[in-house]
Amino acid sequence: MPWIMLFIAGLLEVVWAVGLKLSNELSRPLVVSITVLALVLSISLLAVAMRNIPMATAYLVWTGIGAVGTFLLGALWFSEPITPVKAVSLICVIIGLVGLKQG
């Protein structure tokens, strides 16, 4: 269960990161509200997951999920470019996350 909570926390990190982009410099109240809610839930789930997962591992996985998810949504939704170097770097992050889960 802690790993599921950590995964959801990572997904919520993606939500609040994208929310910041969509908030138009925090000028859209509904988007800002969703962003803040996602941020609070993400950190709360991270804190709960840290009861059973070592802090460094939990934090690295949480930020990794957020980074990978934000990168992919940026490419798909906002047409941000994926260069070969970025693609290889993304694969390295994913391999690192899998390794942390296995360790």
Backbone atoms as SQL, in Angstrom:
CREATE TABLE atoms (id INTEGER PRIMARY KEY, chain TEXT, resi INTEGER, resn TEXT, atom TEXT, x REAL, y REAL, z REAL);
INSERT INTO atoms VALUES
  (1, 'A', 1, 'MET', 'N', 0.807, -1.215, 0.000),
  (2, 'A', 1, 'MET', 'CA', 0.000, 0.000, 0.000),
  (3, 'A', 1, 'MET', 'C', 0.853, 1.284, 0.000),
  (4, 'A', 2, 'PRO', 'N', 1.979, 1.328, 0.714),
  (5, 'A', 2, 'PRO', 'CA', 2.789, 2.559, 0.679),
  (6, 'A', 2, 'PRO', 'C', 3.271, 2.906, -0.724),
  (7, 'A', 3, 'TRP', 'N', 3.614, 1.892, -1.517),
  (8, 'A', 3, 'TRP', 'CA', 4.072, 2.160, -2.883),
  (9, 'A', 3, 'TRP', 'C', 2.945, 2.700, -3.751),
  (10, 'A', 4, 'ILE', 'N', 1.735, 2.234, -3.523),
  (11, 'A', 4, 'ILE', 'CA', 0.576, 2.755, -4.275),
  (12, 'A', 4, 'ILE', 'C', 0.356, 4.218, -3.910),
  (13, 'A', 5, 'MET', 'N', 0.425, 4.528, -2.616),
  (14, 'A', 5, 'MET', 'CA', 0.266, 5.919, -2.182),
  (15, 'A', 5, 'MET', 'C', 1.362, 6.798, -2.779),
  (16, 'A', 6, 'LEU', 'N', 2.578, 6.272, -2.811),
  (17, 'A', 6, 'LEU', 'CA', 3.685, 7.035, -3.384),
  (18, 'A', 6, 'LEU', 'C', 3.478, 7.269, -4.873),
  (19, 'A', 7, 'PHE', 'N', 2.988, 6.259, -5.578),
  (20, 'A', 7, 'PHE', 'CA', 2.715, 6.406, -7.005),
  (21, 'A', 7, 'PHE', 'C', 1.640, 7.472, -7.240),
  (22, 'A', 8, 'ILE', 'N', 0.574, 7.423, -6.464),
  (23, 'A', 8, 'ILE', 'CA', -0.497, 8.429, -6.600),
  (24, 'A', 8, 'ILE', 'C', 0.043, 9.814, -6.261),
  (25, 'A', 9, 'ALA', 'N', 0.886, 9.896, -5.223),
  (26, 'A', 9, 'ALA', 'CA', 1.508, 11.181, -4.867),
  (27, 'A', 9, 'ALA', 'C', 2.321, 11.722, -6.036),
  (28, 'A', 10, 'GLY', 'N', 3.043, 10.834, -6.734),
  (29, 'A', 10, 'GLY', 'CA', 3.816, 11.251, -7.899),
  (30, 'A', 10, 'GLY', 'C', 2.928, 11.743, -9.029),
  (31, 'A', 11, 'LEU', 'N', 1.812, 11.051, -9.249),
  (32, 'A', 11, 'LEU', 'CA', 0.875, 11.497, -10.281),
  (33, 'A', 11, 'LEU', 'C', 0.281, 12.858, -9.931),
  (34, 'A', 12, 'LEU', 'N', -0.015, 13.055, -8.650),
  (35, 'A', 12, 'LEU', 'CA', -0.548, 14.355, -8.232),
  (36, 'A', 12, 'LEU', 'C', 0.496, 15.456, -8.374),
  (37, 'A', 13, 'GLU', 'N', 1.764, 15.093, -8.284),
  (38, 'A', 13, 'GLU', 'CA', 2.816, 16.079, -8.541),
  (39, 'A', 13, 'GLU', 'C', 2.742, 16.553, -9.992),
  (40, 'A', 14, 'VAL', 'N', 2.459, 15.630, -10.888),
  (41, 'A', 14, 'VAL', 'CA', 2.288, 15.996, -12.301),
  (42, 'A', 14, 'VAL', 'C', 1.106, 16.949, -12.444),
  (43, 'A', 15, 'VAL', 'N', 0.013, 16.656, -11.743),
  (44, 'A', 15, 'VAL', 'CA', -1.190, 17.508, -11.817),
  (45, 'A', 15, 'VAL', 'C', -0.856, 18.927, -11.382),
  (46, 'A', 16, 'TRP', 'N', -0.157, 19.068, -10.256),
  (47, 'A', 16, 'TRP', 'CA', 0.101, 20.449, -9.816),
  (48, 'A', 16, 'TRP', 'C', 1.143, 21.153, -10.671),
  (49, 'A', 17, 'ALA', 'N', 2.074, 20.406, -11.237),
  (50, 'A', 17, 'ALA', 'CA', 3.046, 21.038, -12.137),
  (51, 'A', 17, 'ALA', 'C', 2.354, 21.556, -13.400),
  (52, 'A', 18, 'VAL', 'N', 1.493, 20.737, -13.968),
  (53, 'A', 18, 'VAL', 'CA', 0.733, 21.161, -15.152),
  (54, 'A', 18, 'VAL', 'C', -0.222, 22.289, -14.773),
  (55, 'A', 19, 'GLY', 'N', -0.791, 22.195, -13.579),
  (56, 'A', 19, 'GLY', 'CA', -1.676, 23.262, -13.106),
  (57, 'A', 19, 'GLY', 'C', -0.976, 24.607, -13.050),
  (58, 'A', 20, 'LEU', 'N', 0.284, 24.605, -12.630),
  (59, 'A', 20, 'LEU', 'CA', 1.038, 25.861, -12.624),
  (60, 'A', 20, 'LEU', 'C', 1.147, 26.435, -14.030),
  (61, 'A', 21, 'LYS', 'N', 1.394, 25.559, -14.997),
  (62, 'A', 21, 'LYS', 'CA', 1.499, 25.996, -16.396),
  (63, 'A', 21, 'LYS', 'C', 0.165, 26.576, -16.886),
  (64, 'A', 22, 'LEU', 'N', -0.935, 25.894, -16.536),
  (65, 'A', 22, 'LEU', 'CA', -2.256, 26.307, -17.018),
  (66, 'A', 22, 'LEU', 'C', -2.864, 27.465, -16.230),
  (67, 'A', 23, 'SER', 'N', -2.267, 27.813, -15.106),
  (68, 'A', 23, 'SER', 'CA', -2.868, 28.836, -14.239),
  (69, 'A', 23, 'SER', 'C', -2.707, 30.255, -14.761),
  (70, 'A', 24, 'ASN', 'N', -1.929, 30.414, -15.825),
  (71, 'A', 24, 'ASN', 'CA', -1.690, 31.744, -16.388),
  (72, 'A', 24, 'ASN', 'C', -1.155, 32.693, -15.305),
  (73, 'A', 25, 'GLU', 'N', -0.008, 32.281, -14.734),
  (74, 'A', 25, 'GLU', 'CA', 0.651, 33.051, -13.666),
  (75, 'A', 25, 'GLU', 'C', -0.265, 33.235, -12.457),
  (76, 'A', 26, 'LEU', 'N', -0.951, 32.159, -12.091),
  (77, 'A', 26, 'LEU', 'CA', -1.846, 32.106, -10.925),
  (78, 'A', 26, 'LEU', 'C', -3.029, 33.067, -11.032),
  (79, 'A', 27, 'SER', 'N', -3.464, 33.373, -12.241),
  (80, 'A', 27, 'SER', 'CA', -4.573, 34.309, -12.425),
  (81, 'A', 27, 'SER', 'C', -5.916, 33.613, -12.683),
  (82, 'A', 28, 'ARG', 'N', -5.923, 32.283, -12.729),
  (83, 'A', 28, 'ARG', 'CA', -7.167, 31.540, -12.971),
  (84, 'A', 28, 'ARG', 'C', -7.545, 30.797, -11.688),
  (85, 'A', 29, 'PRO', 'N', -8.502, 31.333, -10.920),
  (86, 'A', 29, 'PRO', 'CA', -8.802, 30.807, -9.584),
  (87, 'A', 29, 'PRO', 'C', -9.145, 29.313, -9.536),
  (88, 'A', 30, 'LEU', 'N', -9.911, 28.809, -10.479),
  (89, 'A', 30, 'LEU', 'CA', -10.269, 27.395, -10.453),
  (90, 'A', 30, 'LEU', 'C', -9.041, 26.517, -10.664),
  (91, 'A', 31, 'VAL', 'N', -8.229, 26.882, -11.626),
  (92, 'A', 31, 'VAL', 'CA', -7.004, 26.116, -11.901),
  (93, 'A', 31, 'VAL', 'C', -6.056, 26.194, -10.705),
  (94, 'A', 32, 'VAL', 'N', -5.933, 27.368, -10.113),
  (95, 'A', 32, 'VAL', 'CA', -5.078, 27.536, -8.933),
  (96, 'A', 32, 'VAL', 'C', -5.592, 26.666, -7.793),
  (97, 'A', 33, 'SER', 'N', -6.905, 26.624, -7.593),
  (98, 'A', 33, 'SER', 'CA', -7.489, 25.803, -6.525),
  (99, 'A', 33, 'SER', 'C', -7.185, 24.323, -6.735),
  (100, 'A', 34, 'ILE', 'N', -7.336, 23.840, -7.958),
  (101, 'A', 34, 'ILE', 'CA', -7.029, 22.442, -8.269),
  (102, 'A', 34, 'ILE', 'C', -5.534, 22.177, -8.066),
  (103, 'A', 35, 'THR', 'N', -4.714, 23.121, -8.473),
  (104, 'A', 35, 'THR', 'CA', -3.265, 22.994, -8.323),
  (105, 'A', 35, 'THR', 'C', -2.874, 22.883, -6.856),
  (106, 'A', 36, 'VAL', 'N', -3.413, 23.759, -6.029),
  (107, 'A', 36, 'VAL', 'CA', -3.094, 23.744, -4.597),
  (108, 'A', 36, 'VAL', 'C', -3.601, 22.456, -3.950),
  (109, 'A', 37, 'LEU', 'N', -4.795, 22.028, -4.307),
  (110, 'A', 37, 'LEU', 'CA', -5.333, 20.774, -3.767),
  (111, 'A', 37, 'LEU', 'C', -4.441, 19.595, -4.150),
  (112, 'A', 38, 'ALA', 'N', -4.036, 19.535, -5.404),
  (113, 'A', 38, 'ALA', 'CA', -3.149, 18.455, -5.857),
  (114, 'A', 38, 'ALA', 'C', -1.819, 18.512, -5.113),
  (115, 'A', 39, 'LEU', 'N', -1.300, 19.697, -4.884),
  (116, 'A', 39, 'LEU', 'CA', -0.037, 19.867, -4.156),
  (117, 'A', 39, 'LEU', 'C', -0.157, 19.346, -2.727),
  (118, 'A', 40, 'VAL', 'N', -1.209, 19.739, -2.048),
  (119, 'A', 40, 'VAL', 'CA', -1.411, 19.317, -0.657),
  (120, 'A', 40, 'VAL', 'C', -1.606, 17.803, -0.578),
  (121, 'A', 41, 'LEU', 'N', -2.424, 17.246, -1.462),
  (122, 'A', 41, 'LEU', 'CA', -2.644, 15.796, -1.460),
  (123, 'A', 41, 'LEU', 'C', -1.363, 15.044, -1.802),
  (124, 'A', 42, 'SER', 'N', -0.605, 15.554, -2.751),
  (125, 'A', 42, 'SER', 'CA', 0.643, 14.912, -3.146),
  (126, 'A', 42, 'SER', 'C', 1.620, 14.842, -1.983),
  (127, 'A', 43, 'ILE', 'N', 1.821, 15.953, -1.309),
  (128, 'A', 43, 'ILE', 'CA', 2.756, 15.981, -0.187),
  (129, 'A', 43, 'ILE', 'C', 2.233, 15.140, 0.972),
  (130, 'A', 44, 'SER', 'N', 0.922, 15.152, 1.182),
  (131, 'A', 44, 'SER', 'CA', 0.346, 14.350, 2.258),
  (132, 'A', 44, 'SER', 'C', 0.554, 12.861, 2.005),
  (133, 'A', 45, 'LEU', 'N', 0.300, 12.422, 0.784),
  (134, 'A', 45, 'LEU', 'CA', 0.508, 11.007, 0.460),
  (135, 'A', 45, 'LEU', 'C', 1.985, 10.630, 0.530),
  (136, 'A', 46, 'LEU', 'N', 2.847, 11.546, 0.123),
  (137, 'A', 46, 'LEU', 'CA', 4.285, 11.304, 0.253),
  (138, 'A', 46, 'LEU', 'C', 4.649, 11.101, 1.719),
  (139, 'A', 47, 'ALA', 'N', 4.123, 11.944, 2.589),
  (140, 'A', 47, 'ALA', 'CA', 4.425, 11.841, 4.017),
  (141, 'A', 47, 'ALA', 'C', 3.945, 10.504, 4.587),
  (142, 'A', 48, 'VAL', 'N', 2.773, 10.069, 4.192),
  (143, 'A', 48, 'VAL', 'CA', 2.252, 8.789, 4.672),
  (144, 'A', 48, 'VAL', 'C', 3.110, 7.638, 4.143),
  (145, 'A', 49, 'ALA', 'N', 3.481, 7.704, 2.881),
  (146, 'A', 49, 'ALA', 'CA', 4.303, 6.641, 2.295),
  (147, 'A', 49, 'ALA', 'C', 5.656, 6.548, 2.992),
  (148, 'A', 50, 'MET', 'N', 6.171, 7.682, 3.470),
  (149, 'A', 50, 'MET', 'CA', 7.476, 7.694, 4.134),
  (150, 'A', 50, 'MET', 'C', 7.468, 6.972, 5.478),
  (151, 'A', 51, 'ARG', 'N', 6.300, 6.624, 5.977),
  (152, 'A', 51, 'ARG', 'CA', 6.245, 5.821, 7.200),
  (153, 'A', 51, 'ARG', 'C', 6.863, 4.443, 6.970),
  (154, 'A', 52, 'ASN', 'N', 6.745, 3.931, 5.726),
  (155, 'A', 52, 'ASN', 'CA', 7.186, 2.576, 5.421),
  (156, 'A', 52, 'ASN', 'C', 8.277, 2.491, 4.356),
  (157, 'A', 53, 'ILE', 'N', 8.518, 3.576, 3.675),
  (158, 'A', 53, 'ILE', 'CA', 9.545, 3.611, 2.626),
  (159, 'A', 53, 'ILE', 'C', 10.615, 4.584, 3.092),
  (160, 'A', 54, 'PRO', 'N', 11.884, 4.214, 2.988),
  (161, 'A', 54, 'PRO', 'CA', 12.937, 5.143, 3.410),
  (162, 'A', 54, 'PRO', 'C', 12.796, 6.510, 2.741),
  (163, 'A', 55, 'MET', 'N', 13.088, 7.542, 3.505),
  (164, 'A', 55, 'MET', 'CA', 12.888, 8.914, 3.046),
  (165, 'A', 55, 'MET', 'C', 13.542, 9.188, 1.698),
  (166, 'A', 56, 'ALA', 'N', 14.815, 8.855, 1.560),
  (167, 'A', 56, 'ALA', 'CA', 15.526, 9.160, 0.314),
  (168, 'A', 56, 'ALA', 'C', 14.893, 8.441, -0.869),
  (169, 'A', 57, 'THR', 'N', 14.543, 7.181, -0.683),
  (170, 'A', 57, 'THR', 'CA', 13.911, 6.412, -1.764),
  (171, 'A', 57, 'THR', 'C', 12.563, 7.007, -2.127),
  (172, 'A', 58, 'ALA', 'N', 11.737, 7.285, -1.118),
  (173, 'A', 58, 'ALA', 'CA', 10.405, 7.839, -1.366),
  (174, 'A', 58, 'ALA', 'C', 10.495, 9.178, -2.100),
  (175, 'A', 59, 'TYR', 'N', 11.390, 10.039, -1.646),
  (176, 'A', 59, 'TYR', 'CA', 11.506, 11.350, -2.266),
  (177, 'A', 59, 'TYR', 'C', 12.002, 11.253, -3.703),
  (178, 'A', 60, 'LEU', 'N', 12.995, 10.402, -3.930),
  (179, 'A', 60, 'LEU', 'CA', 13.504, 10.231, -5.292),
  (180, 'A', 60, 'LEU', 'C', 12.441, 9.656, -6.227),
  (181, 'A', 61, 'VAL', 'N', 11.686, 8.682, -5.762),
  (182, 'A', 61, 'VAL', 'CA', 10.632, 8.099, -6.598),
  (183, 'A', 61, 'VAL', 'C', 9.540, 9.133, -6.859),
  (184, 'A', 62, 'TRP', 'N', 9.157, 9.875, -5.834),
  (185, 'A', 62, 'TRP', 'CA', 8.118, 10.906, -5.970),
  (186, 'A', 62, 'TRP', 'C', 8.522, 11.957, -7.000),
  (187, 'A', 63, 'THR', 'N', 9.726, 12.477, -6.871),
  (188, 'A', 63, 'THR', 'CA', 10.166, 13.489, -7.834),
  (189, 'A', 63, 'THR', 'C', 10.388, 12.885, -9.215),
  (190, 'A', 64, 'GLY', 'N', 10.832, 11.633, -9.257),
  (191, 'A', 64, 'GLY', 'CA', 11.033, 10.965, -10.549),
  (192, 'A', 64, 'GLY', 'C', 9.740, 10.776, -11.312),
  (193, 'A', 65, 'ILE', 'N', 8.712, 10.304, -10.600),
  (194, 'A', 65, 'ILE', 'CA', 7.401, 10.148, -11.249),
  (195, 'A', 65, 'ILE', 'C', 6.911, 11.503, -11.741),
  (196, 'A', 66, 'GLY', 'N', 7.070, 12.512, -10.907),
  (197, 'A', 66, 'GLY', 'CA', 6.660, 13.858, -11.310),
  (198, 'A', 66, 'GLY', 'C', 7.431, 14.363, -12.513),
  (199, 'A', 67, 'ALA', 'N', 8.734, 14.117, -12.526),
  (200, 'A', 67, 'ALA', 'CA', 9.564, 14.583, -13.645),
  (201, 'A', 67, 'ALA', 'C', 9.217, 13.866, -14.940),
  (202, 'A', 68, 'VAL', 'N', 9.092, 12.548, -14.873),
  (203, 'A', 68, 'VAL', 'CA', 8.765, 11.768, -16.076),
  (204, 'A', 68, 'VAL', 'C', 7.376, 12.144, -16.580),
  (205, 'A', 69, 'GLY', 'N', 6.413, 12.190, -15.676),
  (206, 'A', 69, 'GLY', 'CA', 5.044, 12.528, -16.083),
  (207, 'A', 69, 'GLY', 'C', 4.925, 13.927, -16.656),
  (208, 'A', 70, 'THR', 'N', 5.596, 14.874, -16.020),
  (209, 'A', 70, 'THR', 'CA', 5.559, 16.255, -16.498),
  (210, 'A', 70, 'THR', 'C', 6.249, 16.374, -17.856),
  (211, 'A', 71, 'PHE', 'N', 7.360, 15.675, -18.006),
  (212, 'A', 71, 'PHE', 'CA', 8.068, 15.670, -19.290),
  (213, 'A', 71, 'PHE', 'C', 7.166, 15.129, -20.399),
  (214, 'A', 72, 'LEU', 'N', 6.522, 13.991, -20.136),
  (215, 'A', 72, 'LEU', 'CA', 5.667, 13.373, -21.164),
  (216, 'A', 72, 'LEU', 'C', 4.465, 14.245, -21.492),
  (217, 'A', 73, 'LEU', 'N', 3.811, 14.806, -20.476),
  (218, 'A', 73, 'LEU', 'CA', 2.677, 15.691, -20.752),
  (219, 'A', 73, 'LEU', 'C', 3.119, 16.953, -21.474),
  (220, 'A', 74, 'GLY', 'N', 4.291, 17.468, -21.109),
  (221, 'A', 74, 'GLY', 'CA', 4.812, 18.643, -21.812),
  (222, 'A', 74, 'GLY', 'C', 5.004, 18.361, -23.289),
  (223, 'A', 75, 'ALA', 'N', 5.512, 17.178, -23.590),
  (224, 'A', 75, 'ALA', 'CA', 5.730, 16.805, -24.995),
  (225, 'A', 75, 'ALA', 'C', 4.408, 16.567, -25.712),
  (226, 'A', 76, 'LEU', 'N', 3.492, 15.862, -25.067),
  (227, 'A', 76, 'LEU', 'CA', 2.232, 15.491, -25.723),
  (228, 'A', 76, 'LEU', 'C', 1.224, 16.631, -25.773),
  (229, 'A', 77, 'TRP', 'N', 1.094, 17.361, -24.661),
  (230, 'A', 77, 'TRP', 'CA', 0.036, 18.361, -24.551),
  (231, 'A', 77, 'TRP', 'C', 0.509, 19.750, -24.974),
  (232, 'A', 78, 'PHE', 'N', 1.758, 20.072, -24.675),
  (233, 'A', 78, 'PHE', 'CA', 2.249, 21.417, -24.956),
  (234, 'A', 78, 'PHE', 'C', 3.248, 21.452, -26.107),
  (235, 'A', 79, 'SER', 'N', 3.394, 20.329, -26.805),
  (236, 'A', 79, 'SER', 'CA', 4.279, 20.224, -27.968),
  (237, 'A', 79, 'SER', 'C', 5.721, 20.638, -27.672),
  (238, 'A', 80, 'GLU', 'N', 6.175, 20.342, -26.468),
  (239, 'A', 80, 'GLU', 'CA', 7.568, 20.615, -26.140),
  (240, 'A', 80, 'GLU', 'C', 8.433, 19.569, -26.836),
  (241, 'A', 81, 'PRO', 'N', 9.564, 19.979, -27.368),
  (242, 'A', 81, 'PRO', 'CA', 10.372, 19.053, -28.179),
  (243, 'A', 81, 'PRO', 'C', 11.040, 17.952, -27.347),
  (244, 'A', 82, 'ILE', 'N', 11.133, 16.765, -27.963),
  (245, 'A', 82, 'ILE', 'CA', 11.877, 15.654, -27.374),
  (246, 'A', 82, 'ILE', 'C', 13.092, 15.417, -28.268),
  (247, 'A', 83, 'THR', 'N', 14.233, 15.788, -27.765),
  (248, 'A', 83, 'THR', 'CA', 15.478, 15.561, -28.500),
  (249, 'A', 83, 'THR', 'C', 16.007, 14.176, -28.142),
  (250, 'A', 84, 'PRO', 'N', 16.929, 13.646, -28.933),
  (251, 'A', 84, 'PRO', 'CA', 17.522, 12.347, -28.574),
  (252, 'A', 84, 'PRO', 'C', 18.167, 12.348, -27.182),
  (253, 'A', 85, 'VAL', 'N', 18.832, 13.427, -26.827),
  (254, 'A', 85, 'VAL', 'CA', 19.454, 13.509, -25.502),
  (255, 'A', 85, 'VAL', 'C', 18.386, 13.480, -24.413),
  (256, 'A', 86, 'LYS', 'N', 17.290, 14.193, -24.614),
  (257, 'A', 86, 'LYS', 'CA', 16.201, 14.187, -23.635),
  (258, 'A', 86, 'LYS', 'C', 15.580, 12.796, -23.526),
  (259, 'A', 87, 'ALA', 'N', 15.410, 12.121, -24.644),
  (260, 'A', 87, 'ALA', 'CA', 14.816, 10.780, -24.632),
  (261, 'A', 87, 'ALA', 'C', 15.698, 9.800, -23.860),
  (262, 'A', 88, 'VAL', 'N', 16.995, 9.844, -24.109),
  (263, 'A', 88, 'VAL', 'CA', 17.923, 8.960, -23.390),
  (264, 'A', 88, 'VAL', 'C', 17.929, 9.302, -21.898),
  (265, 'A', 89, 'SER', 'N', 17.902, 10.578, -21.584),
  (266, 'A', 89, 'SER', 'CA', 17.876, 11.008, -20.186),
  (267, 'A', 89, 'SER', 'C', 16.605, 10.530, -19.491),
  (268, 'A', 90, 'LEU', 'N', 15.488, 10.612, -20.178),
  (269, 'A', 90, 'LEU', 'CA', 14.218, 10.133, -19.631),
  (270, 'A', 90, 'LEU', 'C', 14.287, 8.635, -19.347),
  (271, 'A', 91, 'ILE', 'N', 14.856, 7.885, -20.258),
  (272, 'A', 91, 'ILE', 'CA', 15.003, 6.440, -20.060),
  (273, 'A', 91, 'ILE', 'C', 15.889, 6.166, -18.844),
  (274, 'A', 92, 'CYS', 'N', 16.931, 6.943, -18.669),
  (275, 'A', 92, 'CYS', 'CA', 17.814, 6.765, -17.501),
  (276, 'A', 92, 'CYS', 'C', 17.055, 7.022, -16.195),
  (277, 'A', 93, 'VAL', 'N', 16.206, 8.044, -16.194),
  (278, 'A', 93, 'VAL', 'CA', 15.410, 8.333, -14.999),
  (279, 'A', 93, 'VAL', 'C', 14.469, 7.161, -14.706),
  (280, 'A', 94, 'ILE', 'N', 13.819, 6.647, -15.734),
  (281, 'A', 94, 'ILE', 'CA', 12.890, 5.528, -15.546),
  (282, 'A', 94, 'ILE', 'C', 13.643, 4.300, -15.027),
  (283, 'A', 95, 'ILE', 'N', 14.800, 4.008, -15.582),
  (284, 'A', 95, 'ILE', 'CA', 15.606, 2.881, -15.096),
  (285, 'A', 95, 'ILE', 'C', 15.978, 3.095, -13.631),
  (286, 'A', 96, 'GLY', 'N', 16.335, 4.304, -13.275),
  (287, 'A', 96, 'GLY', 'CA', 16.656, 4.617, -11.887),
  (288, 'A', 96, 'GLY', 'C', 15.467, 4.408, -10.959),
  (289, 'A', 97, 'LEU', 'N', 14.289, 4.802, -11.406),
  (290, 'A', 97, 'LEU', 'CA', 13.083, 4.619, -10.571),
  (291, 'A', 97, 'LEU', 'C', 12.800, 3.131, -10.373),
  (292, 'A', 98, 'VAL', 'N', 12.915, 2.349, -11.405),
  (293, 'A', 98, 'VAL', 'CA', 12.698, 0.899, -11.295),
  (294, 'A', 98, 'VAL', 'C', 13.736, 0.301, -10.338),
  (295, 'A', 99, 'GLY', 'N', 14.974, 0.755, -10.452),
  (296, 'A', 99, 'GLY', 'CA', 16.014, 0.274, -9.565),
  (297, 'A', 99, 'GLY', 'C', 15.748, 0.609, -8.111),
  (298, 'A', 100, 'LEU', 'N', 15.249, 1.824, -7.854),
  (299, 'A', 100, 'LEU', 'CA', 14.923, 2.205, -6.483),
  (300, 'A', 100, 'LEU', 'C', 13.784, 1.351, -5.923),
  (301, 'A', 101, 'LYS', 'N', 12.826, 1.027, -6.746),
  (302, 'A', 101, 'LYS', 'CA', 11.710, 0.171, -6.309),
  (303, 'A', 101, 'LYS', 'C', 12.203, -1.235, -5.987),
  (304, 'A', 102, 'GLN', 'N', 13.149, -1.718, -6.752),
  (305, 'A', 102, 'GLN', 'CA', 13.650, -3.078, -6.551),
  (306, 'A', 102, 'GLN', 'C', 14.560, -3.175, -5.325),
  (307, 'A', 103, 'GLY', 'N', 15.219, -2.066, -4.981),
  (308, 'A', 103, 'GLY', 'CA', 16.221, -2.084, -3.921),
  (309, 'A', 103, 'GLY', 'C', 15.698, -2.142, -2.528);
